[in-house]
Amino acid sequence: MNKVDSGSSLVARPRKTTVGCWIAAVAVLAVCVVASTAMTGKTEGGGVFQRADAFAMVGLGVLAAAGILLFARPRVWADAKGVRIRNLFGSYDLPWQVVTKVSFPRGAAWAMLELADDDVVAVMAIQAVDGQYAVDAVRRLRKLLAEAND
């Protein structure tokens, strides 16, 4: 599922961002776990660390890691019927009839779908940092749009 399909459908997701997010999430969680083991005894200010403080530190690490992994959430699925986009927050399920153009403006971070009502929907799953993978995915989306309009 991590590659651009060459058939009559497309499944794409950000590649480099996903790898970076997983590395960062693991690192943040590891730092929080190590910090929780260091939370013993009294502090310089006279406070005392309890076991609950250590558990809270691990819990914060889990929450922070989950927040980082949100950036690996984007996906796009497209076939002859339409396109389904899942971005960081929110999803779109669009038939090809409402899509007028698939664009990837110069300097943009990700691809865009231009809609018939002059609205624009970001396709965060197809990111410029992925290079040729992103180019192939945009070409595939354009081909599916052209086939749907024939």
DSSP file (Angstrom, degrees, kcal/mol; ACC not computed):
  #  RESIDUE AA STRUCTURE BP1 BP2  ACC     N-H-->O    O-->H-N    N-H-->O    O-->H-N    TCO  KAPPA ALPHA  PHI   PSI    X-CA   Y-CA   Z-CA
    1    1 A M              0   0    0      0, 0.0     4,-0.1     0, 0.0    12,-0.0   0.000 360.0 360.0 360.0  -1.8    0.0    0.0    0.0
    2    2 A N        +     0   0    0     10,-0.1     2,-0.3     2,-0.1    11,-0.1   0.241 360.0  69.7 -96.5  14.0    3.0    2.2    0.1
    3    3 A K  S    S-     0   0    0      8,-0.1     2,-0.5     9,-0.1     8,-0.3  -0.891  89.3 -99.9-129.7 161.4    3.4    2.4   -3.7
    4    4 A V        -     0   0    0     -2,-0.3     8,-0.1     6,-0.1     2,-0.1  -0.678  41.5-129.7 -79.4 123.8    1.5    4.0   -6.5
    5    5 A D        -     0   0    0     -2,-0.5    -1,-0.0     6,-0.2   135,-0.0  -0.424   9.3-154.4 -71.9 148.7   -0.6    1.4   -8.2
    6    6 A S  S    S+     0   0    0     -2,-0.1    -1,-0.1     4,-0.0     4,-0.1   0.433  70.4  78.1-103.1  -0.1   -0.3    1.1  -12.0
    7    7 A G  S    S-     0   0    0      2,-0.2    -2,-0.0     1,-0.0     0, 0.0   0.347 110.7 -59.6 -83.9-142.5   -3.8   -0.4  -12.5
    8    8 A S  S    S+     0   0    0      2,-0.0    72,-0.3   136,-0.0     2,-0.3   0.123 115.1  53.7 -95.4  21.6   -7.1    1.4  -12.5
    9    9 A S        -     0   0    0     70,-0.2     2,-0.4    71,-0.1    70,-0.2  -0.938  65.7-144.1-146.2 169.6   -6.8    2.7   -9.0
   10   10 A L  E     +A   78   0A   0     68,-2.8    68,-2.5    -2,-0.3     2,-0.4  -1.000  12.1 178.9-139.9 134.2   -4.4    4.6   -6.8
   11   11 A V  E     +A   77   0A   0     -2,-0.4     2,-0.3    -8,-0.3    66,-0.2  -0.974  21.8 165.5-130.9 120.4   -3.5    4.4   -3.1
   12   12 A A  E     +A   76   0A   0     64,-2.3    64,-2.0    -2,-0.4   114,-0.1  -0.971  13.2 171.5-138.2 151.3   -0.9    6.8   -2.0
   13   13 A R        -     0   0    0     -2,-0.3     2,-0.2    62,-0.2    62,-0.2  -0.970  47.0 -82.7-149.3 159.4    0.5    8.2    1.3
   14   14 A P        -     0   0    0      0, 0.0     4,-0.4     0, 0.0   112,-0.1  -0.464  40.0-170.7 -67.3 133.5    3.4   10.4    2.2
   15   15 A R  S  > S+     0   0    0     -2,-0.2     4,-2.1     2,-0.1     5,-0.2   0.943  77.7  36.5 -90.6 -60.2    6.6    8.3    2.4
   16   16 A K  H  > S+     0   0    0      1,-0.2     4,-2.6     2,-0.2     5,-0.2   0.881 117.8  52.3 -65.7 -38.3    9.3   10.5    3.9
   17   17 A T  H  > S+     0   0    0      2,-0.2     4,-2.6     1,-0.2    -1,-0.2   0.904 108.3  51.6 -63.6 -40.9    7.0   12.2    6.3
   18   18 A T  H  > S+     0   0    0     -4,-0.4     4,-2.3     2,-0.2    -2,-0.2   0.932 111.4  46.4 -62.7 -46.1    5.7    8.9    7.6
   19   19 A V  H  X S+     0   0    0     -4,-2.1     4,-2.3     1,-0.2    -2,-0.2   0.936 114.0  48.6 -61.7 -46.2    9.2    7.6    8.2
   20   20 A G  H  X S+     0   0    0     -4,-2.6     4,-2.5     1,-0.2    -2,-0.2   0.882 110.3  51.7 -61.0 -39.5   10.2   10.8    9.9
   21   21 A C  H  X S+     0   0    0     -4,-2.6     4,-2.9     2,-0.2    -1,-0.2   0.918 109.7  48.5 -65.1 -43.8    7.1   10.8   12.1
   22   22 A W  H  X S+     0   0    0     -4,-2.3     4,-2.3     2,-0.2     5,-0.2   0.912 112.7  48.3 -64.2 -41.7    7.7    7.2   13.3
   23   23 A I  H  X S+     0   0    0     -4,-2.3     4,-2.3     1,-0.2    -2,-0.2   0.940 114.9  45.3 -62.8 -46.3   11.3    8.0   14.1
   24   24 A A  H  X S+     0   0    0     -4,-2.5     4,-2.7     2,-0.2     5,-0.2   0.897 112.1  51.6 -65.0 -40.6   10.3   11.2   16.0
   25   25 A A  H  X S+     0   0    0     -4,-2.9     4,-2.3     2,-0.2    -1,-0.2   0.919 111.9  46.1 -64.0 -43.7    7.5    9.4   17.9
   26   26 A V  H  X S+     0   0    0     -4,-2.3     4,-2.5    -5,-0.2    -1,-0.2   0.913 113.5  50.1 -64.6 -41.9    9.7    6.6   19.0
   27   27 A A  H  X S+     0   0    0     -4,-2.3     4,-2.5    -5,-0.2    -2,-0.2   0.921 111.4  47.5 -63.6 -44.6   12.4    9.1   20.1
   28   28 A V  H  X S+     0   0    0     -4,-2.7     4,-2.2     1,-0.2    -1,-0.2   0.924 113.4  48.0 -63.3 -44.5    9.9   11.3   22.1
   29   29 A L  H  X S+     0   0    0     -4,-2.3     4,-2.3    -5,-0.2    -1,-0.2   0.912 111.3  50.7 -63.2 -41.7    8.5    8.2   23.8
   30   30 A A  H  X S+     0   0    0     -4,-2.5     4,-2.6     1,-0.2     5,-0.2   0.914 109.5  50.4 -62.7 -42.9   11.9    6.9   24.6
   31   31 A V  H  X S+     0   0    0     -4,-2.5     4,-2.6     1,-0.2    -1,-0.2   0.910 111.7  48.4 -61.8 -41.5   13.0   10.3   26.1
   32   32 A C  H  X S+     0   0    0     -4,-2.2     4,-2.1     2,-0.2    -1,-0.2   0.884 111.2  49.5 -67.7 -37.8    9.8   10.3   28.3
   33   33 A V  H  X S+     0   0    0     -4,-2.3     4,-1.5     2,-0.2    -2,-0.2   0.928 113.0  46.7 -66.0 -44.3   10.4    6.8   29.5
   34   34 A V  H  X S+     0   0    0     -4,-2.6     4,-1.1     1,-0.2    -2,-0.2   0.916 112.3  50.8 -63.0 -42.2   14.0    7.5   30.4
   35   35 A A  H  < S+     0   0    0     -4,-2.6     4,-0.5     1,-0.2     3,-0.3   0.872 106.3  55.6 -63.1 -35.8   12.9   10.7   32.1
   36   36 A S  H >< S+     0   0    0     -4,-2.1     3,-0.7     1,-0.2    -1,-0.2   0.850 104.4  52.8 -67.5 -31.7   10.3    8.8   34.1
   37   37 A T  H 3< S+     0   0    0     -4,-1.5    -1,-0.2     1,-0.2    -2,-0.2   0.774 106.1  54.6 -73.2 -23.7   12.9    6.4   35.4
   38   38 A A  T 3< S+     0   0    0     -4,-1.1     2,-1.8    -3,-0.3    -1,-0.2   0.551  83.0  96.5 -83.4  -7.1   15.0    9.4   36.6
   39   39 A M    <   +     0   0    0     -3,-0.7     2,-0.3    -4,-0.5    15,-0.2  -0.561  56.7 123.5 -87.3  79.1   12.0   10.8   38.6
   40   40 A T        -     0   0    0     -2,-1.8    10,-0.1     2,-0.1    -3,-0.0  -0.970  55.1  -3.3-135.1 151.8   12.8    9.4   42.0
   41   41 A G  S    S-     0   0    0      8,-0.4     8,-2.7    -2,-0.3     2,-0.2  -0.217  98.5 -20.5  74.0-158.4   13.4   10.9   45.4
   42   42 A K  B     -D   48   0B   0      6,-0.2     6,-0.2     1,-0.1     2,-0.2  -0.536  55.6-135.3 -91.0 153.9   13.4   14.5   46.4
   43   43 A T    >   -     0   0    0      4,-3.1     3,-1.5    -2,-0.2    -1,-0.1  -0.518  31.4-103.1 -96.6 171.4   13.9   17.5   44.2
   44   44 A E  T 3  S+     0   0    0      1,-0.3    -1,-0.1    -2,-0.2    -2,-0.0   0.812 121.4  57.3 -63.6 -30.1   16.1   20.5   45.0
   45   45 A G  T 3  S-     0   0    0      1,-0.1    -1,-0.3     2,-0.0     3,-0.1   0.440 124.3-100.9 -83.5   1.9   13.0   22.5   45.8
   46   46 A G  S <  S+     0   0    0     -3,-1.5    -2,-0.1     1,-0.3     2,-0.1   0.407  79.9 131.9  96.0  -2.5   11.9   20.1   48.5
   47   47 A G        -     0   0    0     -5,-0.0    -4,-3.1     1,-0.0     2,-0.4  -0.364  48.4-136.6 -77.7 163.1    9.3   18.3   46.4
   48   48 A V  B     -D   42   0B   0     -6,-0.2     2,-0.4    -3,-0.1    -6,-0.2  -0.983   9.5-132.4-124.8 130.3    9.1   14.5   46.2
   49   49 A F        -     0   0    0     -8,-2.7    -8,-0.4    -2,-0.4     2,-0.2  -0.656  25.4-159.8 -78.5 131.8    8.5   12.5   43.0
   50   50 A Q    >>  -     0   0    0     -2,-0.4     4,-1.2   -10,-0.1     3,-0.6  -0.589  33.5-104.3-102.9 169.3    5.8    9.9   43.4
   51   51 A R  H 3> S+     0   0    0      1,-0.2     4,-2.1    -2,-0.2     5,-0.2   0.855 121.3  61.1 -61.1 -35.2    5.2    6.8   41.2
   52   52 A A  H 3> S+     0   0    0      1,-0.2     4,-2.4     2,-0.2    -1,-0.2   0.840  98.2  57.6 -61.9 -32.9    2.2    8.6   39.7
   53   53 A D  H <> S+     0   0    0     -3,-0.6     4,-1.9     2,-0.2    -1,-0.2   0.899 106.5  48.2 -63.9 -40.6    4.6   11.3   38.4
   54   54 A A  H  X S+     0   0    0     -4,-1.2     4,-1.9     2,-0.2    -2,-0.2   0.914 112.5  48.3 -66.3 -42.5    6.6    8.7   36.5
   55   55 A F  H  X S+     0   0    0     -4,-2.1     4,-2.5     1,-0.2    -2,-0.2   0.883 109.8  53.1 -64.7 -37.3    3.5    7.2   35.0
   56   56 A A  H  X S+     0   0    0     -4,-2.4     4,-2.6     2,-0.2    -1,-0.2   0.882 106.0  53.3 -64.7 -37.9    2.3   10.7   34.0
   57   57 A M  H  X S+     0   0    0     -4,-1.9     4,-1.9     2,-0.2    -1,-0.2   0.914 110.7  46.3 -63.8 -42.2    5.6   11.3   32.2
   58   58 A V  H  X S+     0   0    0     -4,-1.9     4,-2.3     2,-0.2    -2,-0.2   0.910 111.5  52.6 -65.4 -41.1    5.1    8.1   30.2
   59   59 A G  H  X S+     0   0    0     -4,-2.5     4,-2.4     1,-0.2    -2,-0.2   0.900 108.1  50.3 -60.6 -41.6    1.5    9.0   29.5
   60   60 A L  H  X S+     0   0    0     -4,-2.6     4,-2.7     1,-0.2    -1,-0.2   0.881 109.0  52.7 -63.4 -37.4    2.7   12.4   28.2
   61   61 A G  H  X S+     0   0    0     -4,-1.9     4,-2.5     2,-0.2    -2,-0.2   0.901 108.8  49.3 -63.5 -40.9    5.2   10.6   26.0
   62   62 A V  H  X S+     0   0    0     -4,-2.3     4,-2.4     2,-0.2    -2,-0.2   0.926 112.7  47.4 -64.4 -44.6    2.4    8.4   24.6
   63   63 A L  H  X S+     0   0    0     -4,-2.4     4,-2.2     2,-0.2    -2,-0.2   0.912 112.8  48.4 -63.0 -42.7    0.2   11.5   23.9
   64   64 A A  H  X S+     0   0    0     -4,-2.7     4,-2.1     2,-0.2    -2,-0.2   0.913 111.7  49.6 -64.4 -42.2    3.1   13.4   22.3
   65   65 A A  H  X S+     0   0    0     -4,-2.5     4,-2.3     1,-0.2    -2,-0.2   0.904 110.3  50.6 -63.2 -41.3    4.0   10.4   20.1
   66   66 A A  H  X S+     0   0    0     -4,-2.4     4,-0.8     1,-0.2    -1,-0.2   0.896 109.4  51.4 -63.8 -39.3    0.3   10.0   19.0
   67   67 A G  H >< S+     0   0    0     -4,-2.2     3,-0.5     1,-0.2     4,-0.4   0.891 109.9  49.1 -63.8 -39.9    0.2   13.7   18.1
   68   68 A I  H >< S+     0   0    0     -4,-2.1     3,-1.5     1,-0.2    -2,-0.2   0.902 106.0  57.1 -65.0 -40.8    3.4   13.3   16.0
   69   69 A L  H >< S+     0   0    0     -4,-2.3     3,-1.6     1,-0.3    -1,-0.2   0.667  87.3  77.9 -68.9 -15.8    1.9   10.3   14.2
   70   70 A L  G X< S+     0   0    0     -4,-0.8     3,-1.6    -3,-0.5    -1,-0.3   0.839  85.8  62.6 -57.9 -30.9   -1.1   12.4   13.1
   71   71 A F  G <  S+     0   0    0     -3,-1.5    -1,-0.3    -4,-0.4    -2,-0.2   0.629  98.5  54.8 -72.3 -11.5    1.2   13.8   10.5
   72   72 A A  G <  S+     0   0    0     -3,-1.6    -1,-0.3    -4,-0.2    -2,-0.2   0.378  86.5  90.1 -95.4   2.3    1.5   10.3    9.0
   73   73 A R    <   +     0   0    0     -3,-1.6    -2,-0.1    -4,-0.2    -1,-0.1   0.786  54.1 109.5 -71.6 -32.2   -2.3   10.0    8.7
   74   74 A P        +     0   0    0      0, 0.0     2,-0.3     0, 0.0    13,-0.2  -0.149  38.5 160.6 -57.0 139.6   -2.9   11.4    5.2
   75   75 A R  E     - B   0  86A   0     11,-2.1    11,-2.9   -62,-0.2     2,-0.4  -0.966  23.9-154.3-148.0 157.8   -3.9    8.9    2.5
   76   76 A V  E     -AB  12  85A   0    -64,-2.0   -64,-2.3    -2,-0.3     2,-0.4  -0.991   7.3-173.9-138.1 134.2   -5.6    9.2   -0.9
   77   77 A W  E     +AB  11  84A   0      7,-2.8     7,-3.6    -2,-0.4     2,-0.4  -0.994  12.1 173.4-123.6 130.7   -7.6    6.4   -2.6
   78   78 A A  E     +AB  10  83A   0    -68,-2.5   -68,-2.8    -2,-0.4     2,-0.2  -0.998   7.2 151.0-140.5 144.0   -8.8    6.9   -6.2
   79   79 A D        -     0   0    0      3,-2.4     3,-0.2    -2,-0.4   -70,-0.2  -0.783  64.4 -65.9-149.2-165.9  -10.6    4.7   -8.7
   80   80 A A  S    S+     0   0    0    -72,-0.3    16,-0.2    -2,-0.2     3,-0.1   0.756 128.5  51.6 -64.4 -24.8  -12.9    5.1  -11.6
   81   81 A K  S    S-     0   0    0      1,-0.2    15,-1.2    14,-0.1     2,-0.3   0.840 120.2 -70.0 -82.4 -35.1  -15.8    6.3   -9.3
   82   82 A G  E     - C   0  95A   0     13,-0.3    -3,-2.4    -3,-0.2     2,-0.4  -0.980  49.8 -71.5 171.0-162.8  -14.0    9.0   -7.5
   83   83 A V  E     -BC  78  94A   0     11,-3.0    11,-3.2    -2,-0.3     2,-0.5  -0.984  24.1-159.6-131.8 137.1  -11.3   10.0   -5.0
   84   84 A R  E     -BC  77  93A   0     -7,-3.6    -7,-2.8    -2,-0.4     2,-0.4  -0.978  14.2-168.7-118.2 125.3  -11.3    9.7   -1.2
   85   85 A I  E     -BC  76  92A   0      7,-3.1     7,-2.8    -2,-0.5     2,-0.5  -0.943  10.9-170.9-119.2 131.7   -8.8   11.9    0.6
   86   86 A R  E     +BC  75  91A   0    -11,-2.9   -11,-2.1    -2,-0.4     5,-0.2  -0.967  16.3 175.6-120.9 113.5   -7.9   11.7    4.3
   87   87 A N        -     0   0    0      3,-2.1     3,-0.3    -2,-0.5    36,-0.0  -0.277  52.5 -75.2-100.3-170.0   -5.8   14.7    5.5
   88   88 A L  S    S+     0   0    0      1,-0.3     2,-0.5    -2,-0.1   -16,-0.1   0.945 124.6  14.6 -53.1 -51.9   -4.5   15.5    9.0
   89   89 A F  S    S+     0   0    0      1,-0.0    -1,-0.3   -16,-0.0     2,-0.0  -0.979 123.8   6.2-128.0 118.0   -8.0   16.5   10.1
   90   90 A G        -     0   0    0     -2,-0.5    -3,-2.1    -3,-0.3     2,-0.3  -0.022  62.6-124.1  97.5 159.1  -11.0   15.6    8.1
   91   91 A S  E     -C   86   0A   0     -5,-0.2     2,-0.4    -3,-0.0    -5,-0.2  -0.933   9.4-151.4-138.2 159.1  -11.7   13.5    5.0
   92   92 A Y  E     -C   85   0A   0     -7,-2.8    -7,-3.1    -2,-0.3     2,-0.5  -0.998   4.6-167.2-134.3 138.2  -13.3   14.0    1.6
   93   93 A D  E     +C   84   0A   0     -2,-0.4    -9,-0.2    -9,-0.2    -2,-0.0  -0.928  24.8 176.3-124.3 103.5  -15.1   11.6   -0.6
   94   94 A L  E     -C   83   0A   0    -11,-3.2   -11,-3.0    -2,-0.5     2,-0.2  -0.911  27.2-137.7-119.1 131.1  -15.5   13.2   -4.0
   95   95 A P  E >   -C   82   0A   0      0, 0.0     3,-1.5     0, 0.0     4,-0.4  -0.528  32.7-114.1 -75.0 154.6  -16.9   11.8   -7.2
   96   96 A W  G >  S+     0   0    0    -15,-1.2     3,-1.0     1,-0.3   -14,-0.1   0.741 109.1  75.5 -62.9 -21.8  -14.9   12.7  -10.3
   97   97 A Q  G 3  S+     0   0    0      1,-0.3    -1,-0.3    51,-0.0   -15,-0.1   0.777  97.2  45.9 -62.4 -26.0  -17.8   14.9  -11.6
   98   98 A V  G <  S+     0   0    0     -3,-1.5    18,-2.5    17,-0.1     2,-0.5   0.554  95.6  87.9 -94.0  -7.9  -17.0   17.6   -9.0
   99   99 A V  E <   +E  115   0C   0     -3,-1.0    16,-0.3    -4,-0.4     3,-0.1  -0.807  44.8 172.0 -94.4 125.2  -13.2   17.6   -9.7
  100  100 A T  E     +     0   0C   0     14,-3.1     2,-0.3    -2,-0.5    15,-0.2   0.726  64.1   6.6-100.8 -27.3  -12.1   19.9  -12.5
  101  101 A K  E     -E  114   0C   0     13,-1.6    13,-3.1     2,-0.0     2,-0.6  -0.988  50.5-144.5-159.3 143.2   -8.3   19.7  -12.2
  102  102 A V  E     +E  113   0C   0     -2,-0.3     2,-0.3    11,-0.2    11,-0.2  -0.964  37.5 176.1-105.9 119.9   -5.5   17.9  -10.4
  103  103 A S  E     -E  112   0C   0      9,-2.8     9,-3.2    -2,-0.6    -2,-0.0  -0.886  33.3-169.7-128.0 156.8   -2.7   20.4   -9.8
  104  104 A F        -     0   0    0     -2,-0.3     7,-0.1     7,-0.2     3,-0.1  -0.654  29.4-150.5-139.7  79.3    0.6   20.5   -8.0
  105  105 A P    >   -     0   0    0      0, 0.0     3,-2.4     0, 0.0     5,-0.1  -0.137  30.2 -92.5 -56.9 144.4    1.6   24.2   -8.1
  106  106 A R  T 3  S+     0   0    0      1,-0.3     3,-0.1     3,-0.0     0, 0.0  -0.343 114.0  15.9 -57.2 130.2    5.3   25.1   -8.2
  107  107 A G  T 3  S+     0   0    0      1,-0.3    -1,-0.3    -3,-0.1     2,-0.1   0.351  94.4 133.9  86.4  -5.7    6.5   25.5   -4.6
  108  108 A A    <   -     0   0    0     -3,-2.4    -1,-0.3     1,-0.1    20,-0.1  -0.457  56.1-139.5 -76.7 150.6    3.5   23.8   -3.1
  109  109 A A  S    S+     0   0    0     -2,-0.1    19,-2.7     1,-0.1    20,-0.4   0.775  81.0   7.9 -79.1 -27.4    4.0   21.2   -0.3
  110  110 A W  E    S- F   0 127C   0     17,-0.3    17,-0.2    18,-0.1    14,-0.2  -0.939  86.2 -82.5-149.6 169.9    1.3   18.9   -1.7
  111  111 A A  E     - F   0 123C   0     15,-1.8    12,-3.0    12,-0.9     2,-0.3  -0.222  38.9-149.1 -72.6 163.9   -1.1   18.3   -4.5
  112  112 A M  E     -EF 103 122C   0     -9,-3.2    -9,-2.8    10,-0.2     2,-0.5  -0.969   8.9-145.6-134.3 148.8   -4.4   20.0   -4.9
  113  113 A L  E     -EF 102 121C   0      8,-2.6     8,-2.7    -2,-0.3     2,-0.5  -0.978  16.1-149.8-111.1 125.4   -7.8   19.1   -6.4
  114  114 A E  E     -EF 101 120C   0    -13,-3.1   -14,-3.1    -2,-0.5   -13,-1.6  -0.840  18.3-150.9 -95.2 130.3   -9.7   22.0   -7.9
  115  115 A L  E >   -E   99   0C   0      4,-3.0     3,-1.6    -2,-0.5   -16,-0.2  -0.558  25.4-109.6-103.8 163.9  -13.4   21.5   -7.7
  116  116 A A  T 3  S+     0   0    0    -18,-2.5   -17,-0.1     1,-0.3    -1,-0.1   0.768 116.5  58.8 -61.9 -28.0  -16.3   22.7   -9.8
  117  117 A D  T 3  S-     0   0    0    -19,-0.3    -1,-0.3     2,-0.1     3,-0.1   0.142 122.6-103.4 -89.9  21.3  -17.5   25.2   -7.2
  118  118 A D  S <  S+     0   0    0     -3,-1.6     2,-0.2     1,-0.3    -2,-0.1   0.631  81.3 134.1  66.0  16.6  -14.1   26.9   -7.3
  119  119 A D        -     0   0    0      2,-0.0    -4,-3.0    -4,-0.0     2,-0.4  -0.559  46.2-144.0 -88.1 160.0  -13.1   25.3   -4.0
  120  120 A V  E     -F  114   0C   0     -6,-0.2     2,-0.5    -2,-0.2    -6,-0.2  -0.992   7.5-160.9-128.4 134.8   -9.7   23.6   -3.6
  121  121 A V  E     -F  113   0C   0     -8,-2.7    -8,-2.6    -2,-0.4     2,-0.2  -0.969  17.9-132.0-117.6 125.6   -9.0   20.5   -1.6
  122  122 A A  E     -F  112   0C   0     -2,-0.5     2,-0.7   -10,-0.2   -10,-0.2  -0.509   6.3-153.9 -73.2 140.5   -5.4   19.7   -0.4
  123  123 A V  E >   +F  111   0C   0    -12,-3.0     3,-1.8    -2,-0.2   -12,-0.9  -0.779  18.2 176.2-112.8  82.9   -4.2   16.2   -1.1
  124  124 A M  E 3   +     0   0C   0     -2,-0.7    -1,-0.1     1,-0.3   -48,-0.1   0.605  69.5  72.6 -68.6 -11.4   -1.6   16.0    1.7
  125  125 A A  E 3  S+     0   0C   0    -50,-0.2     2,-0.8     1,-0.2    -1,-0.3   0.719  90.7  62.0 -74.4 -20.6   -0.8   12.3    0.9
  126  126 A I  E <  S+     0   0C   0     -3,-1.8   -15,-1.8   -15,-0.1     2,-0.3  -0.862  78.3 179.1-110.4  97.9    1.0   13.4   -2.2
  127  127 A Q  E >   -F  110   0C   0     -2,-0.8     3,-1.7   -17,-0.2   -17,-0.3  -0.762  37.6-129.8-109.7 145.5    3.9   15.6   -1.0
  128  128 A A  G >  S+     0   0    0    -19,-2.7     3,-2.0    -2,-0.3     6,-0.1   0.817 104.1  67.1 -59.3 -33.7    6.7   17.4   -2.8
  129  129 A V  G 3  S+     0   0    0    -20,-0.4    -1,-0.3     1,-0.3   -19,-0.1   0.688  88.9  67.9 -64.4 -15.8    9.4   15.9   -0.6
  130  130 A D  G X  S-     0   0    0     -3,-1.7     3,-1.5     1,-0.2    -1,-0.3   0.453  84.6-169.6 -85.3   0.0    8.6   12.5   -2.0
  131  131 A G  T X>  +     0   0    0     -3,-2.0     4,-1.9     1,-0.3     3,-0.6  -0.218  65.7  12.2  58.6-123.9    9.9   13.5   -5.4
  132  132 A Q  H 3> S+     0   0    0      1,-0.3     4,-2.8     2,-0.2    -1,-0.3   0.816 124.5  61.5 -61.7 -33.6    9.2   11.0   -8.3
  133  133 A Y  H <> S+     0   0    0     -3,-1.5     4,-2.0     1,-0.2    -1,-0.3   0.916 107.2  45.6 -57.6 -43.8    6.7    9.1   -6.1
  134  134 A A  H <> S+     0   0    0     -3,-0.6     4,-2.5    -7,-0.2    -2,-0.2   0.897 111.2  52.3 -67.3 -41.0    4.6   12.3   -5.9
  135  135 A V  H  X S+     0   0    0     -4,-1.9     4,-2.4     1,-0.2    -2,-0.2   0.930 110.7  47.8 -60.4 -45.8    5.0   13.0   -9.6
  136  136 A D  H  X S+     0   0    0     -4,-2.8     4,-2.2     1,-0.2    -1,-0.2   0.893 111.4  50.7 -62.3 -40.5    3.8    9.4  -10.4
  137  137 A A  H  X S+     0   0    0     -4,-2.0     4,-2.4    -5,-0.2    -1,-0.2   0.905 110.7  48.1 -66.1 -41.4    0.8    9.8   -8.1
  138  138 A V  H  X S+     0   0    0     -4,-2.5     4,-2.7     2,-0.2    -2,-0.2   0.914 111.2  50.8 -65.8 -42.0   -0.3   13.1   -9.6
  139  139 A R  H  X S+     0   0    0     -4,-2.4     4,-2.2    -5,-0.2    -1,-0.2   0.905 110.6  49.7 -60.7 -40.2    0.0   11.7  -13.1
  140  140 A R  H  X S+     0   0    0     -4,-2.2     4,-2.4     2,-0.2    -2,-0.2   0.912 110.6  49.4 -65.9 -42.7   -2.1    8.7  -12.0
  141  141 A L  H  X S+     0   0    0     -4,-2.4     4,-2.4     1,-0.2    -2,-0.2   0.916 111.2  49.9 -60.9 -43.2   -4.7   11.0  -10.5
  142  142 A R  H  X S+     0   0    0     -4,-2.7     4,-2.6     1,-0.2    -2,-0.2   0.891 110.0  50.7 -63.5 -39.0   -4.8   13.1  -13.7
  143  143 A K  H  X S+     0   0    0     -4,-2.2     4,-2.5     2,-0.2    -2,-0.2   0.916 110.5  48.7 -64.9 -43.3   -5.2    9.9  -15.8
  144  144 A L  H  X S+     0   0    0     -4,-2.4     4,-2.0     2,-0.2    -2,-0.2   0.896 111.9  49.9 -63.9 -39.3   -8.1    8.7  -13.6
  145  145 A L  H  X S+     0   0    0     -4,-2.4     4,-1.6     2,-0.2    -2,-0.2   0.927 111.4  48.4 -63.4 -44.8   -9.8   12.2  -13.9
  146  146 A A  H  X S+     0   0    0     -4,-2.6     4,-0.6     1,-0.2    -2,-0.2   0.905 111.5  49.9 -63.0 -41.0   -9.4   12.1  -17.7
  147  147 A E  H >< S+     0   0    0     -4,-2.5     3,-0.6     1,-0.2    -1,-0.2   0.871 109.5  51.6 -65.0 -36.3  -10.8    8.6  -17.9
  148  148 A A  H 3< S+     0   0    0     -4,-2.0    -1,-0.2     1,-0.2    -2,-0.2   0.809 108.7  51.2 -70.8 -28.8  -13.8    9.6  -15.8
  149  149 A N  H 3<        0   0    0     -4,-1.6    -1,-0.2     1,-0.2    -2,-0.2   0.543 360.0 360.0 -86.1  -6.8  -14.5   12.6  -18.0
  150  150 A D    <<        0   0    0     -4,-0.6    -1,-0.2    -3,-0.6    -2,-0.1   0.464 360.0 360.0 -79.2 360.0  -14.5   10.6  -21.2
